[in-house]
Amino acid sequence: MTYLDTAAQFYSEVAQTPEVGLCCVQSTPMQLPGLNIPLTMQEMNYGCGSTVHPAELVNQPTVLYVGVGGGLEALQFAYFTRRQGGVIAVDPVSEMRQAAARNLEIAKAENPWFETNFVDIRPGDAFNLPVEDNSVDVVAQNCLFNIFEPEDLARALGEAYRVLKPGGRLQMSDPIATRPIPGHLQQDERLRAMCLSGALTYEKYVQRIINAGFGQVEIRARRPYRLLDRKTYNLSENLLLESLDSVAFKVVIPEDGACIFTGKTAIYAGSEEYFDDGAGHILQKGVPGGVCDKTAAKLAAYAPEIMVTNSTWHYDGGGCC
Ligand SMILES: C[S@@+](CC[C@H](N)C(=O)[O-])C[C@H]1O[C@@H](n2cnc3c(N)ncnc32)[C@H](O)[C@@H]1O
């Protein structure tokens, strides 16, 4: 058995007997006007954050959801797409596909606006997505890619890149680790399947996304996720895992490197009305402008005329880069 078989077996088990609180952080799923999320779907919330960003789901995009789980986020995406096949949900575990289909039937009974054919559940896996090149607006995955070993992660990110339209978005939520996870935990296949031991550090995680070709990454949230305590996990010190929500754009990587937005801003405090670095960054005096980390590092050289603020780990648009 490979670690992927172990993961498939684990998700077959938790499809048949829901494990409340398996991955999710302590928060209720996003509520939207007129959306009723069936209780069983909430019990099968196996995501560690949210990949659904309402402000960007206008014009009924086509969404490919990888690793359907109990169908909670597929339903939330369908709330915005509202058309047959607007959400394509892929999962290799037949018991999970069946559970999601059952849960979506319940959702239909509880939501007059919803038709089960809004979500097209297909067998398949993250390494061979059953859709054409350049065909979807959004690819989303929640708490799945962290399970993958490095080569498989590269394949999964490459597949997401392949199927996205130019300019399309990869919306993810995954655990990350505040320091490298030791080998004895990484090799524990069941812990890996439970999203507890495959996590990369923030730097490595973001670099993998860029390696797949994504030219812009926005960090939407970063919060504590789980603590691996030293006794239970045989560690020299406790190890904090965080959960990271991100959106990566299929745009060309600029010559001087990808743009990573983590919520930094630059503020001009000089004697002119505005600051222009001649490279496309214009800052009005006293007004924070959102900048990517690369630009923030360049503008920091102009201190004290320019102040660069710290990452807020929440960025959702605007700014100059
Ligand atoms: C941690 S659960 C997350 C479920 C869902 N995204 C959520 O937020 O509730 C991982 C999901 O990925 C599925 N899965 C496991 N291996 C997979 C693979 N190789 N490709 C795609 N999905 C996979 C599992 O069956 C399960 O539905």
The ligand as a Gaussian input file, in Angstrom:
#p B3LYP/6-31G(d) Opt

LIG

0 1
 C       -9.276000      16.452000       4.245000
 S      -10.546000      15.934000       3.165000
 C      -11.162000      17.517000       2.659000
 C      -12.565000      17.448000       2.128000
 C      -13.173000      18.804000       1.716000
 N      -12.266000      19.520000       0.869000
 C      -13.558000      19.639000       2.926000
 O      -13.071000      20.776000       3.032000
 O      -14.366000      19.177000       3.742000
 C       -9.682000      15.347000       1.723000
 C      -10.571000      14.918000       0.572000
 O       -9.721000      14.604000      -0.559000
 C      -10.079000      13.336000      -1.080000
 N       -8.860000      12.740000      -1.662000
 C       -8.003000      11.873000      -1.126000
 N       -7.004000      11.597000      -1.993000
 C       -7.228000      12.342000      -3.098000
 C       -6.563000      12.529000      -4.344000
 N       -5.434000      11.863000      -4.619000
 N       -7.097000      13.361000      -5.258000
 C       -8.246000      14.042000      -4.989000
 N       -8.927000      13.914000      -3.828000
 C       -8.423000      13.074000      -2.899000
 C      -10.645000      12.583000       0.103000
 O      -11.463000      11.501000      -0.293000
 C      -11.402000      13.680000       0.827000
 O      -12.674000      13.867000       0.266000

